[in-house]
Amino acid sequence: MKPITNSLSERAQLRFQILEKIFKQLGDEQSRIMLMHYRGYSPRDIAKALNISEPIVKNKLNATKQEARKLIQKYYQ
């Protein structure tokens, strides 16, 4: 029987590989917006950093979340 710690690290590595694939499929701007959002940046801060308007950030963030969900479902089926 495998130790629990090894199986957890294998699962974590698999999840990381899947996330890498998903971010590559999302593209640079979408990935940047997602990462900034999950690091706690507000839509206003993201807009300033990327030099785009706040409504565009919100729209892209929502679209990116939907696309990421679809890709995650694809990899976990």
mmCIF file of the N, C-alpha and C atoms, coordinates in Angstrom:
data_MODEL
# 
_entry.id   MODEL 
# 
loop_
_atom_site.group_PDB 
_atom_site.id 
_atom_site.type_symbol 
_atom_site.label_atom_id 
_atom_site.label_alt_id 
_atom_site.label_comp_id 
_atom_site.label_asym_id 
_atom_site.label_entity_id 
_atom_site.label_seq_id 
_atom_site.pdbx_PDB_ins_code 
_atom_site.Cartn_x 
_atom_site.Cartn_y 
_atom_site.Cartn_z 
_atom_site.occupancy 
_atom_site.B_iso_or_equiv 
_atom_site.pdbx_formal_charge 
_atom_site.auth_seq_id 
_atom_site.auth_comp_id 
_atom_site.auth_asym_id 
_atom_site.auth_atom_id 
_atom_site.pdbx_PDB_model_num 
ATOM 1   N N  . MET A 1 1  ? 0.839   -1.182 0.000   1.00 0.00 ? 1  MET A N  1 
ATOM 2   C CA . MET A 1 1  ? 0.000   0.000  0.000   1.00 0.00 ? 1  MET A CA 1 
ATOM 3   C C  . MET A 1 1  ? 0.884   1.246  0.000   1.00 0.00 ? 1  MET A C  1 
ATOM 4   N N  . LYS A 1 2  ? 0.493   2.242  -0.835  1.00 0.00 ? 2  LYS A N  1 
ATOM 5   C CA . LYS A 1 2  ? 1.264   3.481  -0.923  1.00 0.00 ? 2  LYS A CA 1 
ATOM 6   C C  . LYS A 1 2  ? 1.014   4.367  0.293   1.00 0.00 ? 2  LYS A C  1 
ATOM 7   N N  . PRO A 1 3  ? 2.043   5.067  0.751   1.00 0.00 ? 3  PRO A N  1 
ATOM 8   C CA . PRO A 1 3  ? 1.816   6.043  1.827   1.00 0.00 ? 3  PRO A CA 1 
ATOM 9   C C  . PRO A 1 3  ? 0.910   7.168  1.324   1.00 0.00 ? 3  PRO A C  1 
ATOM 10  N N  . ILE A 1 4  ? 0.135   7.720  2.224   1.00 0.00 ? 4  ILE A N  1 
ATOM 11  C CA . ILE A 1 4  ? -0.802  8.788  1.861   1.00 0.00 ? 4  ILE A CA 1 
ATOM 12  C C  . ILE A 1 4  ? -0.072  9.992  1.283   1.00 0.00 ? 4  ILE A C  1 
ATOM 13  N N  . THR A 1 5  ? 1.066   10.358 1.830   1.00 0.00 ? 5  THR A N  1 
ATOM 14  C CA . THR A 1 5  ? 1.778   11.557 1.373   1.00 0.00 ? 5  THR A CA 1 
ATOM 15  C C  . THR A 1 5  ? 2.189   11.444 -0.095  1.00 0.00 ? 5  THR A C  1 
ATOM 16  N N  . ASN A 1 6  ? 2.617   10.260 -0.529  1.00 0.00 ? 6  ASN A N  1 
ATOM 17  C CA . ASN A 1 6  ? 3.002   10.095 -1.929  1.00 0.00 ? 6  ASN A CA 1 
ATOM 18  C C  . ASN A 1 6  ? 1.801   10.250 -2.851  1.00 0.00 ? 6  ASN A C  1 
ATOM 19  N N  . SER A 1 7  ? 0.664   9.652  -2.487  1.00 0.00 ? 7  SER A N  1 
ATOM 20  C CA . SER A 1 7  ? -0.507  9.749  -3.348  1.00 0.00 ? 7  SER A CA 1 
ATOM 21  C C  . SER A 1 7  ? -1.026  11.187 -3.405  1.00 0.00 ? 7  SER A C  1 
ATOM 22  N N  . LEU A 1 8  ? -0.900  11.929 -2.305  1.00 0.00 ? 8  LEU A N  1 
ATOM 23  C CA . LEU A 1 8  ? -1.321  13.329 -2.326  1.00 0.00 ? 8  LEU A CA 1 
ATOM 24  C C  . LEU A 1 8  ? -0.422  14.149 -3.233  1.00 0.00 ? 8  LEU A C  1 
ATOM 25  N N  . SER A 1 9  ? 0.868   13.923 -3.165  1.00 0.00 ? 9  SER A N  1 
ATOM 26  C CA . SER A 1 9  ? 1.765   14.698 -4.006  1.00 0.00 ? 9  SER A CA 1 
ATOM 27  C C  . SER A 1 9  ? 1.558   14.347 -5.481  1.00 0.00 ? 9  SER A C  1 
ATOM 28  N N  . GLU A 1 10 ? 1.234   13.101 -5.778  1.00 0.00 ? 10 GLU A N  1 
ATOM 29  C CA . GLU A 1 10 ? 0.951   12.713 -7.162  1.00 0.00 ? 10 GLU A CA 1 
ATOM 30  C C  . GLU A 1 10 ? -0.319  13.402 -7.651  1.00 0.00 ? 10 GLU A C  1 
ATOM 31  N N  . ARG A 1 11 ? -1.335  13.432 -6.798  1.00 0.00 ? 11 ARG A N  1 
ATOM 32  C CA . ARG A 1 11 ? -2.588  14.118 -7.171  1.00 0.00 ? 11 ARG A CA 1 
ATOM 33  C C  . ARG A 1 11 ? -2.346  15.616 -7.353  1.00 0.00 ? 11 ARG A C  1 
ATOM 34  N N  . ALA A 1 12 ? -1.548  16.184 -6.474  1.00 0.00 ? 12 ALA A N  1 
ATOM 35  C CA . ALA A 1 12 ? -1.246  17.611 -6.585  1.00 0.00 ? 12 ALA A CA 1 
ATOM 36  C C  . ALA A 1 12 ? -0.489  17.900 -7.874  1.00 0.00 ? 12 ALA A C  1 
ATOM 37  N N  . GLN A 1 13 ? 0.435   17.024 -8.233  1.00 0.00 ? 13 GLN A N  1 
ATOM 38  C CA . GLN A 1 13 ? 1.181   17.202 -9.477  1.00 0.00 ? 13 GLN A CA 1 
ATOM 39  C C  . GLN A 1 13 ? 0.256   17.100 -10.685 1.00 0.00 ? 13 GLN A C  1 
ATOM 40  N N  . LEU A 1 14 ? -0.681  16.165 -10.657 1.00 0.00 ? 14 LEU A N  1 
ATOM 41  C CA . LEU A 1 14 ? -1.640  16.019 -11.747 1.00 0.00 ? 14 LEU A CA 1 
ATOM 42  C C  . LEU A 1 14 ? -2.516  17.263 -11.872 1.00 0.00 ? 14 LEU A C  1 
ATOM 43  N N  . ARG A 1 15 ? -2.990  17.775 -10.753 1.00 0.00 ? 15 ARG A N  1 
ATOM 44  C CA . ARG A 1 15 ? -3.811  18.996 -10.765 1.00 0.00 ? 15 ARG A CA 1 
ATOM 45  C C  . ARG A 1 15 ? -3.021  20.176 -11.334 1.00 0.00 ? 15 ARG A C  1 
ATOM 46  N N  . PHE A 1 16 ? -1.762  20.272 -10.931 1.00 0.00 ? 16 PHE A N  1 
ATOM 47  C CA . PHE A 1 16 ? -0.913  21.356 -11.426 1.00 0.00 ? 16 PHE A CA 1 
ATOM 48  C C  . PHE A 1 16 ? -0.738  21.242 -12.942 1.00 0.00 ? 16 PHE A C  1 
ATOM 49  N N  . GLN A 1 17 ? -0.505  20.034 -13.439 1.00 0.00 ? 17 GLN A N  1 
ATOM 50  C CA . GLN A 1 17 ? -0.356  19.831 -14.887 1.00 0.00 ? 17 GLN A CA 1 
ATOM 51  C C  . GLN A 1 17 ? -1.629  20.210 -15.631 1.00 0.00 ? 17 GLN A C  1 
ATOM 52  N N  . ILE A 1 18 ? -2.773  19.859 -15.072 1.00 0.00 ? 18 ILE A N  1 
ATOM 53  C CA . ILE A 1 18 ? -4.055  20.219 -15.696 1.00 0.00 ? 18 ILE A CA 1 
ATOM 54  C C  . ILE A 1 18 ? -4.228  21.727 -15.702 1.00 0.00 ? 18 ILE A C  1 
ATOM 55  N N  . LEU A 1 19 ? -3.923  22.375 -14.592 1.00 0.00 ? 19 LEU A N  1 
ATOM 56  C CA . LEU A 1 19 ? -4.040  23.836 -14.540 1.00 0.00 ? 19 LEU A CA 1 
ATOM 57  C C  . LEU A 1 19 ? -3.107  24.510 -15.547 1.00 0.00 ? 19 LEU A C  1 
ATOM 58  N N  . GLU A 1 20 ? -1.904  23.987 -15.700 1.00 0.00 ? 20 GLU A N  1 
ATOM 59  C CA . GLU A 1 20 ? -0.983  24.537 -16.699 1.00 0.00 ? 20 GLU A CA 1 
ATOM 60  C C  . GLU A 1 20 ? -1.589  24.450 -18.097 1.00 0.00 ? 20 GLU A C  1 
ATOM 61  N N  . LYS A 1 21 ? -2.173  23.306 -18.434 1.00 0.00 ? 21 LYS A N  1 
ATOM 62  C CA . LYS A 1 21 ? -2.796  23.123 -19.744 1.00 0.00 ? 21 LYS A CA 1 
ATOM 63  C C  . LYS A 1 21 ? -3.957  24.094 -19.936 1.00 0.00 ? 21 LYS A C  1 
ATOM 64  N N  . ILE A 1 22 ? -4.747  24.261 -18.899 1.00 0.00 ? 22 ILE A N  1 
ATOM 65  C CA . ILE A 1 22 ? -5.896  25.171 -18.978 1.00 0.00 ? 22 ILE A CA 1 
ATOM 66  C C  . ILE A 1 22 ? -5.426  26.597 -19.206 1.00 0.00 ? 22 ILE A C  1 
ATOM 67  N N  . PHE A 1 23 ? -4.430  27.047 -18.447 1.00 0.00 ? 23 PHE A N  1 
ATOM 68  C CA . PHE A 1 23 ? -3.948  28.419 -18.615 1.00 0.00 ? 23 PHE A CA 1 
ATOM 69  C C  . PHE A 1 23 ? -3.329  28.640 -19.989 1.00 0.00 ? 23 PHE A C  1 
ATOM 70  N N  . LYS A 1 24 ? -2.681  27.631 -20.540 1.00 0.00 ? 24 LYS A N  1 
ATOM 71  C CA . LYS A 1 24 ? -2.143  27.760 -21.893 1.00 0.00 ? 24 LYS A CA 1 
ATOM 72  C C  . LYS A 1 24 ? -3.268  27.916 -22.915 1.00 0.00 ? 24 LYS A C  1 
ATOM 73  N N  . GLN A 1 25 ? -4.366  27.214 -22.706 1.00 0.00 ? 25 GLN A N  1 
ATOM 74  C CA . GLN A 1 25 ? -5.492  27.298 -23.638 1.00 0.00 ? 25 GLN A CA 1 
ATOM 75  C C  . GLN A 1 25 ? -6.252  28.613 -23.488 1.00 0.00 ? 25 GLN A C  1 
ATOM 76  N N  . LEU A 1 26 ? -6.224  29.206 -22.314 1.00 0.00 ? 26 LEU A N  1 
ATOM 77  C CA . LEU A 1 26 ? -6.934  30.462 -22.098 1.00 0.00 ? 26 LEU A CA 1 
ATOM 78  C C  . LEU A 1 26 ? -6.260  31.636 -22.801 1.00 0.00 ? 26 LEU A C  1 
ATOM 79  N N  . GLY A 1 27 ? -4.981  31.610 -22.916 1.00 0.00 ? 27 GLY A N  1 
ATOM 80  C CA . GLY A 1 27 ? -4.264  32.725 -23.530 1.00 0.00 ? 27 GLY A CA 1 
ATOM 81  C C  . GLY A 1 27 ? -3.672  33.648 -22.487 1.00 0.00 ? 27 GLY A C  1 
ATOM 82  N N  . ASP A 1 28 ? -2.781  34.510 -22.941 1.00 0.00 ? 28 ASP A N  1 
ATOM 83  C CA . ASP A 1 28 ? -2.024  35.360 -22.022 1.00 0.00 ? 28 ASP A CA 1 
ATOM 84  C C  . ASP A 1 28 ? -2.889  36.338 -21.237 1.00 0.00 ? 28 ASP A C  1 
ATOM 85  N N  . GLU A 1 29 ? -3.708  37.117 -21.957 1.00 0.00 ? 29 GLU A N  1 
ATOM 86  C CA . GLU A 1 29 ? -4.496  38.142 -21.260 1.00 0.00 ? 29 GLU A CA 1 
ATOM 87  C C  . GLU A 1 29 ? -5.501  37.530 -20.300 1.00 0.00 ? 29 GLU A C  1 
ATOM 88  N N  . GLN A 1 30 ? -6.200  36.483 -20.749 1.00 0.00 ? 30 GLN A N  1 
ATOM 89  C CA . GLN A 1 30 ? -7.181  35.843 -19.879 1.00 0.00 ? 30 GLN A CA 1 
ATOM 90  C C  . GLN A 1 30 ? -6.500  35.223 -18.657 1.00 0.00 ? 30 GLN A C  1 
ATOM 91  N N  . SER A 1 31 ? -5.365  34.595 -18.865 1.00 0.00 ? 31 SER A N  1 
ATOM 92  C CA . SER A 1 31 ? -4.632  33.992 -17.751 1.00 0.00 ? 31 SER A CA 1 
ATOM 93  C C  . SER A 1 31 ? -4.185  35.064 -16.763 1.00 0.00 ? 31 SER A C  1 
ATOM 94  N N  . ARG A 1 32 ? -3.684  36.162 -17.279 1.00 0.00 ? 32 ARG A N  1 
ATOM 95  C CA . ARG A 1 32 ? -3.239  37.263 -16.420 1.00 0.00 ? 32 ARG A CA 1 
ATOM 96  C C  . ARG A 1 32 ? -4.391  37.788 -15.563 1.00 0.00 ? 32 ARG A C  1 
ATOM 97  N N  . ILE A 1 33 ? -5.544  37.998 -16.210 1.00 0.00 ? 33 ILE A N  1 
ATOM 98  C CA . ILE A 1 33 ? -6.713  38.508 -15.487 1.00 0.00 ? 33 ILE A CA 1 
ATOM 99  C C  . ILE A 1 33 ? -7.126  37.533 -14.387 1.00 0.00 ? 33 ILE A C  1 
ATOM 100 N N  . MET A 1 34 ? -7.171  36.238 -14.720 1.00 0.00 ? 34 MET A N  1 
ATOM 101 C CA . MET A 1 34 ? -7.557  35.216 -13.735 1.00 0.00 ? 34 MET A CA 1 
ATOM 102 C C  . MET A 1 34 ? -6.590  35.190 -12.560 1.00 0.00 ? 34 MET A C  1 
ATOM 103 N N  . LEU A 1 35 ? -5.300  35.156 -12.857 1.00 0.00 ? 35 LEU A N  1 
ATOM 104 C CA . LEU A 1 35 ? -4.312  35.089 -11.787 1.00 0.00 ? 35 LEU A CA 1 
ATOM 105 C C  . LEU A 1 35 ? -4.371  36.320 -10.888 1.00 0.00 ? 35 LEU A C  1 
ATOM 106 N N  . MET A 1 36 ? -4.510  37.476 -11.487 1.00 0.00 ? 36 MET A N  1 
ATOM 107 C CA . MET A 1 36 ? -4.601  38.701 -10.681 1.00 0.00 ? 36 MET A CA 1 
ATOM 108 C C  . MET A 1 36 ? -5.851  38.679 -9.815  1.00 0.00 ? 36 MET A C  1 
ATOM 109 N N  . HIS A 1 37 ? -6.964  38.224 -10.375 1.00 0.00 ? 37 HIS A N  1 
ATOM 110 C CA . HIS A 1 37 ? -8.214  38.136 -9.620  1.00 0.00 ? 37 HIS A CA 1 
ATOM 111 C C  . HIS A 1 37 ? -8.047  37.214 -8.411  1.00 0.00 ? 37 HIS A C  1 
ATOM 112 N N  . TYR A 1 38 ? -7.471  36.038 -8.629  1.00 0.00 ? 38 TYR A N  1 
ATOM 113 C CA . TYR A 1 38 ? -7.325  35.086 -7.532  1.00 0.00 ? 38 TYR A CA 1 
ATOM 114 C C  . TYR A 1 38 ? -6.216  35.451 -6.557  1.00 0.00 ? 38 TYR A C  1 
ATOM 115 N N  . ARG A 1 39 ? -5.394  36.398 -6.924  1.00 0.00 ? 39 ARG A N  1 
ATOM 116 C CA . ARG A 1 39 ? -4.391  36.921 -5.986  1.00 0.00 ? 39 ARG A CA 1 
ATOM 117 C C  . ARG A 1 39 ? -4.934  38.102 -5.187  1.00 0.00 ? 39 ARG A C  1 
ATOM 118 N N  . GLY A 1 40 ? -6.215  38.455 -5.438  1.00 0.00 ? 40 GLY A N  1 
ATOM 119 C CA . GLY A 1 40 ? -6.868  39.466 -4.627  1.00 0.00 ? 40 GLY A CA 1 
ATOM 120 C C  . GLY A 1 40 ? -6.962  40.848 -5.240  1.00 0.00 ? 40 GLY A C  1 
ATOM 121 N N  . TYR A 1 41 ? -6.539  40.998 -6.484  1.00 0.00 ? 41 TYR A N  1 
ATOM 122 C CA . TYR A 1 41 ? -6.645  42.305 -7.136  1.00 0.00 ? 41 TYR A CA 1 
ATOM 123 C C  . TYR A 1 41 ? -8.107  42.585 -7.485  1.00 0.00 ? 41 TYR A C  1 
ATOM 124 N N  . SER A 1 42 ? -8.507  43.826 -7.318  1.00 0.00 ? 42 SER A N  1 
ATOM 125 C CA . SER A 1 42 ? -9.864  44.227 -7.690  1.00 0.00 ? 42 SER A CA 1 
ATOM 126 C C  . SER A 1 42 ? -9.930  44.432 -9.200  1.00 0.00 ? 42 SER A C  1 
ATOM 127 N N  . PRO A 1 43 ? -11.135 44.398 -9.772  1.00 0.00 ? 43 PRO A N  1 
ATOM 128 C CA . PRO A 1 43 ? -11.255 44.689 -11.210 1.00 0.00 ? 43 PRO A CA 1 
ATOM 129 C C  . PRO A 1 43 ? -10.652 46.049 -11.578 1.00 0.00 ? 43 PRO A C  1 
ATOM 130 N N  . ARG A 1 44 ? -10.778 47.022 -10.689 1.00 0.00 ? 44 ARG A N  1 
ATOM 131 C CA . ARG A 1 44 ? -10.205 48.351 -10.934 1.00 0.00 ? 44 ARG A CA 1 
ATOM 132 C C  . ARG A 1 44 ? -8.684  48.283 -11.020 1.00 0.00 ? 44 ARG A C  1 
ATOM 133 N N  . ASP A 1 45 ? -8.064  47.540 -10.085 1.00 0.00 ? 45 ASP A N  1 
ATOM 134 C CA . ASP A 1 45 ? -6.603  47.398 -10.087 1.00 0.00 ? 45 ASP A CA 1 
ATOM 135 C C  . ASP A 1 45 ? -6.122  46.644 -11.327 1.00 0.00 ? 45 ASP A C  1 
ATOM 136 N N  . ILE A 1 46 ? -6.864  45.616 -11.705 1.00 0.00 ? 46 ILE A N  1 
ATOM 137 C CA . ILE A 1 46 ? -6.508  44.844 -12.901 1.00 0.00 ? 46 ILE A CA 1 
ATOM 138 C C  . ILE A 1 46 ? -6.603  45.738 -14.134 1.00 0.00 ? 46 ILE A C  1 
ATOM 139 N N  . ALA A 1 47 ? -7.663  46.521 -14.213 1.00 0.00 ? 47 ALA A N  1 
ATOM 140 C CA . ALA A 1 47 ? -7.849  47.426 -15.345 1.00 0.00 ? 47 ALA A CA 1 
ATOM 141 C C  . ALA A 1 47 ? -6.688  48.416 -15.458 1.00 0.00 ? 47 ALA A C  1 
ATOM 142 N N  . LYS A 1 48 ? -6.290  48.974 -14.334 1.00 0.00 ? 48 LYS A N  1 
ATOM 143 C CA . LYS A 1 48 ? -5.164  49.920 -14.344 1.00 0.00 ? 48 LYS A CA 1 
ATOM 144 C C  . LYS A 1 48 ? -3.872  49.235 -14.777 1.00 0.00 ? 48 LYS A C  1 
ATOM 145 N N  . ALA A 1 49 ? -3.624  48.038 -14.244 1.00 0.00 ? 49 ALA A N  1 
ATOM 146 C CA . ALA A 1 49 ? -2.386  47.326 -14.552 1.00 0.00 ? 49 ALA A CA 1 
ATOM 147 C C  . ALA A 1 49 ? -2.309  46.916 -16.021 1.00 0.00 ? 49 ALA A C  1 
ATOM 148 N N  . LEU A 1 50 ? -3.457  46.553 -16.598 1.00 0.00 ? 50 LEU A N  1 
ATOM 149 C CA . LEU A 1 50 ? -3.475  46.080 -17.984 1.00 0.00 ? 50 LEU A CA 1 
ATOM 150 C C  . LEU A 1 50 ? -3.872  47.167 -18.980 1.00 0.00 ? 50 LEU A C  1 
ATOM 151 N N  . ASN A 1 51 ? -4.137  48.358 -18.459 1.00 0.00 ? 51 ASN A N  1 
ATOM 152 C CA . ASN A 1 51 ? -4.495  49.507 -19.294 1.00 0.00 ? 51 ASN A CA 1 
ATOM 153 C C  . ASN A 1 51 ? -5.745  49.241 -20.152 1.00 0.00 ? 51 ASN A C  1 
ATOM 154 N N  . ILE A 1 52 ? -6.766  48.685 -19.504 1.00 0.00 ? 52 ILE A N  1 
ATOM 155 C CA . ILE A 1 52 ? -8.070  48.477 -20.140 1.00 0.00 ? 52 ILE A CA 1 
ATOM 156 C C  . ILE A 1 52 ? -9.142  48.947 -19.167 1.00 0.00 ? 52 ILE A C  1 
ATOM 157 N N  . SER A 1 53 ? -10.374 49.076 -19.634 1.00 0.00 ? 53 SER A N  1 
ATOM 158 C CA . SER A 1 53 ? -11.419 49.592 -18.758 1.00 0.00 ? 53 SER A CA 1 
ATOM 159 C C  . SER A 1 53 ? -11.905 48.523 -17.783 1.00 0.00 ? 53 SER A C  1 
ATOM 160 N N  . GLU A 1 54 ? -12.449 48.986 -16.676 1.00 0.00 ? 54 GLU A N  1 
ATOM 161 C CA . GLU A 1 54 ? -12.953 48.076 -15.640 1.00 0.00 ? 54 GLU A CA 1 
ATOM 162 C C  . GLU A 1 54 ? -14.101 47.194 -16.146 1.00 0.00 ? 54 GLU A C  1 
ATOM 163 N N  . PRO A 1 55 ? -15.083 47.735 -16.916 1.00 0.00 ? 55 PRO A N  1 
ATOM 164 C CA . PRO A 1 55 ? -16.137 46.860 -17.448 1.00 0.00 ? 55 PRO A CA 1 
ATOM 165 C C  . PRO A 1 55 ? -15.586 45.748 -18.353 1.00 0.00 ? 55 PRO A C  1 
ATOM 166 N N  . ILE A 1 56 ? -14.548 46.059 -19.113 1.00 0.00 ? 56 ILE A N  1 
ATOM 167 C CA . ILE A 1 56 ? -13.939 45.027 -19.969 1.00 0.00 ? 56 ILE A CA 1 
ATOM 168 C C  . ILE A 1 56 ? -13.302 43.949 -19.099 1.00 0.00 ? 56 ILE A C  1 
ATOM 169 N N  . VAL A 1 57 ? -12.645 44.349 -18.016 1.00 0.00 ? 57 VAL A N  1 
ATOM 170 C CA . VAL A 1 57 ? -12.045 43.370 -17.101 1.00 0.00 ? 57 VAL A CA 1 
ATOM 171 C C  . VAL A 1 57 ? -13.133 42.459 -16.537 1.00 0.00 ? 57 VAL A C  1 
ATOM 172 N N  . LYS A 1 58 ? -14.237 43.042 -16.096 1.00 0.00 ? 58 LYS A N  1 
ATOM 173 C CA . LYS A 1 58 ? -15.326 42.246 -15.521 1.00 0.00 ? 58 LYS A CA 1 
ATOM 174 C C  . LYS A 1 58 ? -15.902 41.271 -16.548 1.00 0.00 ? 58 LYS A C  1 
ATOM 175 N N  . ASN A 1 59 ? -16.110 41.753 -17.767 1.00 0.00 ? 59 ASN A N  1 
ATOM 176 C CA . ASN A 1 59 ? -16.637 40.878 -18.820 1.00 0.00 ? 59 ASN A CA 1 
ATOM 177 C C  . ASN A 1 59 ? -15.659 39.750 -19.141 1.00 0.00 ? 59 ASN A C  1 
ATOM 178 N N  . LYS A 1 60 ? -14.382 40.095 -19.275 1.00 0.00 ? 60 LYS A N  1 
ATOM 179 C CA . LYS A 1 60 ? -13.376 39.078 -19.593 1.00 0.00 ? 60 LYS A CA 1 
ATOM 180 C C  . LYS A 1 60 ? -13.205 38.091 -18.443 1.00 0.00 ? 60 LYS A C  1 
ATOM 181 N N  . LEU A 1 61 ? -13.309 38.574 -17.224 1.00 0.00 ? 61 LEU A N  1 
ATOM 182 C CA . LEU A 1 61 ? -13.183 37.696 -16.068 1.00 0.00 ? 61 LEU A CA 1 
ATOM 183 C C  . LEU A 1 61 ? -14.328 36.682 -16.045 1.00 0.00 ? 61 LEU A C  1 
ATOM 184 N N  . ASN A 1 62 ? -15.550 37.144 -16.271 1.00 0.00 ? 62 ASN A N  1 
ATOM 185 C CA . ASN A 1 62 ? -16.698 36.234 -16.298 1.00 0.00 ? 62 ASN A CA 1 
ATOM 186 C C  . ASN A 1 62 ? -16.570 35.218 -17.433 1.00 0.00 ? 62 ASN A C  1 
ATOM 187 N N  . ALA A 1 63 ? -16.193 35.680 -18.602 1.00 0.00 ? 63 ALA A N  1 
ATOM 188 C CA . ALA A 1 63 ? -16.037 34.784 -19.751 1.00 0.00 ? 63 ALA A CA 1 
ATOM 189 C C  . ALA A 1 63 ? -14.915 33.773 -19.499 1.00 0.00 ? 63 ALA A C  1 
ATOM 190 N N  . THR A 1 64 ? -13.839 34.236 -18.891 1.00 0.00 ? 64 THR A N  1 
ATOM 191 C CA . THR A 1 64 ? -12.700 33.361 -18.609 1.00 0.00 ? 64 THR A CA 1 
ATOM 192 C C  . THR A 1 64 ? -13.071 32.299 -17.578 1.00 0.00 ? 64 THR A C  1 
ATOM 193 N N  . LYS A 1 65 ? -13.824 32.681 -16.558 1.00 0.00 ? 65 LYS A N  1 
ATOM 194 C CA . LYS A 1 65 ? -14.270 31.710 -15.556 1.00 0.00 ? 65 LYS A CA 1 
ATOM 195 C C  . LYS A 1 65 ? -15.125 30.618 -16.204 1.00 0.00 ? 65 LYS A C  1 
ATOM 196 N N  . GLN A 1 66 ? -16.039 31.039 -17.084 1.00 0.00 ? 66 GLN A N  1 
ATOM 197 C CA . GLN A 1 66 ? -16.890 30.057 -17.770 1.00 0.00 ? 66 GLN A CA 1 
ATOM 198 C C  . GLN A 1 66 ? -16.053 29.117 -18.629 1.00 0.00 ? 66 GLN A C  1 
ATOM 199 N N  . GLU A 1 67 ? -15.121 29.674 -19.367 1.00 0.00 ? 67 GLU A N  1 
ATOM 200 C CA . GLU A 1 67 ? -14.262 28.856 -20.223 1.00 0.00 ? 67 GLU A CA 1 
ATOM 201 C C  . GLU A 1 67 ? -13.397 27.910 -19.394 1.00 0.00 ? 67 GLU A C  1 
ATOM 202 N N  . ALA A 1 68 ? -12.876 28.408 -18.276 1.00 0.00 ? 68 ALA A N  1 
ATOM 203 C CA . ALA A 1 68 ? -12.046 27.574 -17.406 1.00 0.00 ? 68 ALA A CA 1 
ATOM 204 C C  . ALA A 1 68 ? -12.860 26.420 -16.827 1.00 0.00 ? 68 ALA A C  1 
ATOM 205 N N  . ARG A 1 69 ? -14.103 26.693 -16.446 1.00 0.00 ? 69 ARG A N  1 
ATOM 206 C CA . ARG A 1 69 ? -14.972 25.623 -15.931 1.00 0.00 ? 69 ARG A CA 1 
ATOM 207 C C  . ARG A 1 69 ? -15.163 24.522 -16.969 1.00 0.00 ? 69 ARG A C  1 
ATOM 208 N N  . LYS A 1 70 ? -15.398 24.926 -18.213 1.00 0.00 ? 70 LYS A N  1 
ATOM 209 C CA . LYS A 1 70 ? -15.584 23.941 -19.286 1.00 0.00 ? 70 LYS A CA 1 
ATOM 210 C C  . LYS A 1 70 ? -14.321 23.107 -19.477 1.00 0.00 ? 70 LYS A C  1 
ATOM 211 N N  . LEU A 1 71 ? -13.171 23.758 -19.464 1.00 0.00 ? 71 LEU A N  1 
ATOM 212 C CA . LEU A 1 71 ? -11.914 23.041 -19.640 1.00 0.00 ? 71 LEU A CA 1 
ATOM 213 C C  . LEU A 1 71 ? -11.633 22.099 -18.468 1.00 0.00 ? 71 LEU A C  1 
ATOM 214 N N  . ILE A 1 72 ? -11.958 22.538 -17.267 1.00 0.00 ? 72 ILE A N  1 
ATOM 215 C CA . ILE A 1 72 ? -11.758 21.685 -16.094 1.00 0.00 ? 72 ILE A CA 1 
ATOM 216 C C  . ILE A 1 72 ? -12.635 20.453 -16.184 1.00 0.00 ? 72 ILE A C  1 
ATOM 217 N N  . GLN A 1 73 ? -13.884 20.639 -16.574 1.00 0.00 ? 73 GLN A N  1 
ATOM 218 C CA . GLN A 1 73 ? -14.790 19.506 -16.739 1.00 0.00 ? 73 GLN A CA 1 
ATOM 219 C C  . GLN A 1 73 ? -14.256 18.534 -17.797 1.00 0.00 ? 73 GLN A C  1 
ATOM 220 N N  . LYS A 1 74 ? -13.706 19.079 -18.853 1.00 0.00 ? 74 LYS A N  1 
ATOM 221 C CA . LYS A 1 74 ? -13.142 18.250 -19.921 1.00 0.00 ? 74 LYS A CA 1 
ATOM 222 C C  . LYS A 1 74 ? -12.014 17.362 -19.383 1.00 0.00 ? 74 LYS A C  1 
ATOM 223 N N  . TYR A 1 75 ? -11.126 17.940 -18.578 1.00 0.00 ? 75 TYR A N  1 
ATOM 224 C CA . TYR A 1 75 ? -9.988  17.193 -18.079 1.00 0.00 ? 75 TYR A CA 1 
ATOM 225 C C  . TYR A 1 75 ? -10.353 16.211 -16.969 1.00 0.00 ? 75 TYR A C  1 
ATOM 226 N N  . TYR A 1 76 ? -11.446 16.463 -16.254 1.00 0.00 ? 76 TYR A N  1 
ATOM 227 C CA . TYR A 1 76 ? -11.814 15.580 -15.152 1.00 0.00 ? 76 TYR A CA 1 
ATOM 228 C C  . TYR A 1 76 ? -12.881 14.561 -15.523 1.00 0.00 ? 76 TYR A C  1 
ATOM 229 N N  . GLN A 1 77 ? -13.229 14.459 -16.805 1.00 0.00 ? 77 GLN A N  1 
ATOM 230 C CA . GLN A 1 77 ? -14.188 13.435 -17.214 1.00 0.00 ? 77 GLN A CA 1 
ATOM 231 C C  . GLN A 1 77 ? -13.495 12.221 -17.730 1.00 0.00 ? 77 GLN A C  1 
# 
